[in-house]
């Protein structure tokens, strides 16, 4: 009898211990995400209330033209309806193949919309990782014909779209790229993955360095 009581108590205690673990695994905890750019190519600068920050690379192009773009952290609630899921998939394609096929990007701020007539898909990478976040990157060449859009993006040669998530939160950025001058077109992404880190923290975010003038600000 005593042995049975011991086994019963052990089972109850085991179930109590496992219950919270399953709850934690199945739900998202509240956490902040801290981005740090260590250089020498990439820096993180503030961007006011319009974005979480601005990633800037002063040496990613062959000309004295900056490459950069605002980045965003946002939560990822599960869409409740089929219509919401379809809209989410349209706005934020979950795969690089879907993003490349869509060929629609918004860059700079205020946003400049680029559509299929303005972009040429150069390549994609799946499974890229920054800290706890995993996702993809898609590289486009800007092919905008002489127009207001082309004038607004003078000096920009391409767009690097990055989308990462851990299922609870996402990181997204569209980086305008200056002229590569024959350099490996993936250099901006390769250097970013080496120099930029993202970590999950429950504390306050550290203040980034002072802002730097950006070439593509309208």
FENQUIKA-V27570 format. One record per residue. SS is DSSP state (H for helix, E for strand, C for the rest). PSI is psi in radians with two decimals (* if undefined). OMEGA is omega in whole degrees, 0 to 359 (* if undefined). Layout:
ss=SS psi=PSI omega=OMEGA
ss=SS psi=PSI omega=OMEGA
This chain:
ss=C psi=-0.81 omega=179
ss=H psi=-0.68 omega=180
ss=H psi=-0.69 omega=179
ss=H psi=-0.74 omega=179
ss=H psi=-0.72 omega=180
ss=H psi=-0.74 omega=180
ss=H psi=-0.68 omega=179
ss=H psi=-0.76 omega=179
ss=H psi=-0.70 omega=180
ss=H psi=-0.69 omega=180
ss=H psi=-0.71 omega=179
ss=H psi=-0.80 omega=179
ss=H psi=-0.69 omega=178
ss=H psi=-0.74 omega=178
ss=H psi=-0.68 omega=178
ss=H psi=-0.66 omega=181
ss=H psi=-0.63 omega=184
ss=H psi=-0.47 omega=182
ss=H psi=-0.96 omega=179
ss=H psi=-0.59 omega=181
ss=H psi=-0.76 omega=178
ss=H psi=-0.66 omega=179
ss=H psi=-0.73 omega=180
ss=H psi=-0.68 omega=181
ss=H psi=-0.54 omega=185
ss=H psi=-0.07 omega=181
ss=C psi=2.85 omega=182
ss=C psi=2.30 omega=176
ss=C psi=2.64 omega=177
ss=C psi=2.18 omega=181
ss=C psi=2.64 omega=174
ss=E psi=2.74 omega=177
ss=E psi=2.22 omega=184
ss=E psi=2.13 omega=176
ss=E psi=2.34 omega=178
ss=E psi=2.24 omega=176
ss=E psi=2.10 omega=187
ss=C psi=-0.12 omega=181
ss=C psi=-3.13 omega=12
ss=C psi=-0.19 omega=184
ss=C psi=-0.74 omega=188
ss=E psi=2.48 omega=174
ss=E psi=2.68 omega=178
ss=E psi=2.19 omega=179
ss=E psi=2.75 omega=180
ss=C psi=2.77 omega=177
ss=C psi=0.48 omega=178
ss=H psi=-2.63 omega=184
ss=H psi=-0.06 omega=185
ss=H psi=-0.29 omega=182
ss=C psi=2.92 omega=178
ss=C psi=-0.47 omega=180
ss=E psi=-3.04 omega=181
ss=E psi=2.15 omega=177
ss=E psi=2.24 omega=187
ss=E psi=2.29 omega=175
ss=E psi=2.01 omega=182
ss=C psi=-0.14 omega=184
ss=C psi=0.40 omega=180
ss=C psi=-0.08 omega=180
ss=C psi=2.86 omega=183
ss=C psi=-0.17 omega=180
ss=C psi=2.88 omega=178
ss=C psi=1.02 omega=182
ss=C psi=2.26 omega=180
ss=C psi=2.62 omega=169
ss=E psi=2.40 omega=180
ss=E psi=3.05 omega=178
ss=E psi=2.73 omega=177
ss=E psi=2.62 omega=175
ss=E psi=2.79 omega=187
ss=E psi=2.44 omega=166
ss=E psi=2.33 omega=177
ss=E psi=2.74 omega=181
ss=E psi=2.81 omega=184
ss=C psi=1.20 omega=176
ss=C psi=2.54 omega=180
ss=C psi=2.17 omega=179
ss=C psi=2.41 omega=187
ss=C psi=-0.56 omega=185
ss=C psi=2.89 omega=179
ss=H psi=-0.65 omega=179
ss=H psi=-0.72 omega=179
ss=H psi=-0.67 omega=178
ss=H psi=-0.69 omega=179
ss=H psi=-0.70 omega=179
ss=H psi=-0.71 omega=177
ss=H psi=-0.76 omega=181
ss=H psi=-0.61 omega=179
ss=H psi=-0.78 omega=183
ss=H psi=-0.66 omega=183
ss=C psi=1.42 omega=181
ss=C psi=2.34 omega=183
ss=C psi=-0.20 omega=180
ss=C psi=2.73 omega=178
ss=H psi=-0.63 omega=181
ss=H psi=-0.74 omega=179
ss=H psi=-0.65 omega=179
ss=H psi=-0.74 omega=180
ss=H psi=-0.67 omega=180
ss=H psi=-0.60 omega=181
ss=H psi=-0.77 omega=179
ss=C psi=0.87 omega=174
ss=C psi=2.09 omega=182
ss=E psi=2.63 omega=173
ss=E psi=2.28 omega=184
ss=E psi=2.83 omega=177
ss=C psi=-2.98 omega=174
ss=C psi=2.27 omega=355
ss=C psi=2.63 omega=189
ss=C psi=2.43 omega=169
ss=E psi=2.12 omega=182
ss=E psi=2.30 omega=174
ss=E psi=2.27 omega=181
ss=C psi=-3.01 omega=181
ss=C psi=-0.51 omega=180
ss=C psi=-0.23 omega=183
ss=C psi=-0.21 omega=189
ss=E psi=2.48 omega=173
ss=E psi=2.22 omega=181
ss=E psi=2.17 omega=180
ss=E psi=-0.55 omega=181
ss=E psi=2.88 omega=181
ss=E psi=2.69 omega=174
ss=E psi=2.19 omega=175
ss=E psi=2.80 omega=173
ss=E psi=0.44 omega=176
ss=E psi=2.65 omega=188
ss=E psi=2.37 omega=169
ss=E psi=1.85 omega=182
ss=C psi=-2.22 omega=182
ss=C psi=-0.02 omega=185
ss=E psi=2.42 omega=181
ss=E psi=2.55 omega=179
ss=E psi=-2.35 omega=188
ss=E psi=2.92 omega=173
ss=E psi=2.45 omega=179
ss=E psi=2.32 omega=183
ss=E psi=2.23 omega=179
ss=E psi=2.63 omega=168
ss=E psi=2.38 omega=177
ss=E psi=2.18 omega=181
ss=C psi=0.38 omega=184
ss=C psi=2.27 omega=178
ss=C psi=2.92 omega=179
ss=C psi=2.02 omega=184
ss=C psi=3.14 omega=176
ss=H psi=-0.70 omega=180
ss=H psi=-0.81 omega=181
ss=H psi=-0.71 omega=179
ss=H psi=-0.67 omega=180
ss=H psi=-0.48 omega=182
ss=C psi=0.42 omega=181
ss=C psi=2.25 omega=181
ss=C psi=-0.25 omega=179
ss=E psi=2.34 omega=182
ss=E psi=-0.50 omega=184
ss=E psi=3.11 omega=178
ss=E psi=2.29 omega=174
ss=E psi=1.92 omega=181
ss=E psi=2.22 omega=181
ss=E psi=2.32 omega=178
ss=E psi=2.09 omega=182
ss=E psi=2.62 omega=179
ss=E psi=2.77 omega=170
ss=C psi=0.22 omega=180
ss=C psi=-0.32 omega=178
ss=C psi=-0.62 omega=180
ss=E psi=2.75 omega=181
ss=E psi=2.71 omega=172
ss=E psi=2.32 omega=181
ss=E psi=2.48 omega=175
ss=E psi=2.58 omega=170
ss=E psi=1.97 omega=185
ss=E psi=2.14 omega=174
ss=E psi=2.27 omega=184
ss=E psi=2.35 omega=174
ss=E psi=-3.12 omega=182
ss=C psi=2.31 omega=182
ss=C psi=-0.45 omega=180
ss=C psi=0.59 omega=180
ss=C psi=-0.10 omega=178
ss=C psi=2.75 omega=176
ss=C psi=2.11 omega=182
ss=C psi=-0.32 omega=179
ss=C psi=0.05 omega=180
ss=H psi=-0.79 omega=179
ss=H psi=-0.76 omega=180
ss=H psi=-0.78 omega=181
ss=H psi=-0.76 omega=180
ss=H psi=-0.63 omega=178
ss=H psi=-0.77 omega=181
ss=H psi=-0.41 omega=178
ss=H psi=-0.62 omega=189
ss=H psi=-0.31 omega=182
ss=E psi=2.34 omega=177
ss=E psi=2.60 omega=174
ss=E psi=2.27 omega=178
ss=E psi=2.63 omega=178
ss=E psi=2.28 omega=182
ss=E psi=2.59 omega=177
ss=C psi=-0.02 omega=179
ss=C psi=-3.12 omega=179
ss=C psi=2.58 omega=180
ss=C psi=2.43 omega=177
ss=C psi=2.57 omega=181
ss=C psi=2.29 omega=178
ss=C psi=2.99 omega=180
ss=E psi=2.90 omega=179
ss=C psi=2.72 omega=182
ss=C psi=2.71 omega=178
ss=C psi=2.44 omega=178
ss=C psi=2.46 omega=183
ss=C psi=2.33 omega=187
ss=C psi=-0.66 omega=188
ss=C psi=0.21 omega=173
ss=C psi=2.15 omega=179
ss=C psi=* omega=*
